[in-house]
Amino acid sequence: MTRRLATLLFLPLLLAVAAGCTTTTGTEGPAPARPGAASRPSPFDDCAALATVPSKAGPTAAPSKATAADPLPELTLSCFTGGAPVALRDVRGPAVINLWASWCPPCRKELPAFQRLHERASGQLRVVGVNTRDARDSAQSIGEDFGVRFPMLIDQGEALQRALNRNAIPLTVFVDGQGRVRHVDTSGALDDAALDTLVREHLGVAVPA
């Protein structure tokens, strides 16, 4: 009986790690804060450049999955570094927007791949993070530990997830140069190869290796 009970308790956690982290059950929560994190400078880039077209963005190959697409939701989010709030529809694509939280294991696993995409695709497309349902100092600590530098928005009310009709993270949104959502990925932690493939298929951008 004890072994059976332990199996029943462990199974939901195993499924959450494999498929993503739901954010509507109320059983997850922010990771423990690191003492003094809030007093340190933010590791993330400023958000001011998000409203400008990437410097090397230009005519690209047509996405292999070019279908009718909706614009980004009409939402305004705060920037982790402060300053003026950012209207999502003002973000100039092509862009890859990643929703994550420090308490989500698949999110932590894929964050380094998004940082490498940010570095490899500099000027061709932009990578934007959206930290959701998290403690600010926990998110800052993850940014420091994982070397994450791309701009970070804050969405503690899960407004973007609700607008996209999704309830699990990690969640990645692929946005074309006209601000249209070409693909929403909820397949779990993405690696470099998967990101390159999705960017090429849905945004028509070939990212250097």
ZIUR-V207108 format. One line per field, one symbol per residue. phi: phi as a letter, one per 30 degrees, with the letter a starting at -180 (. if undefined). psi: psi as a letter, one per 30 degrees, with the letter a starting at -180 (. if undefined). Layout:
phi=???
psi=???
This chain:
phi=.dddddddddeeddddddckcdbbdiccaddedceidddcddddddcedddcdedcdaebddedbdbebcdeedbbbdcedjidecdedcddcdbccccabddceddddceedddddeddcejdbccbcbdbhbdeddddddeddcidbdebcbbdchdddddcibbbbdbbcccddcicdcabcbdjdccedddedddddcciccddd
psi=eeeeeeeeefeeeeeeeefljlggfgfllklkkkkgefflkkflllfeffglkkegkaklkkkfhjlkkllklilkllkefaaklkkeffkkakljjkkllfgjeeeeefeeeeeeeeeegkfelkkkkjkkhlkefeeeeeeeeghkflkklkifgheeeeefhkglllkkkjkafggkjfkjkhfakkaeeeeeeeeeeffgkjkk.
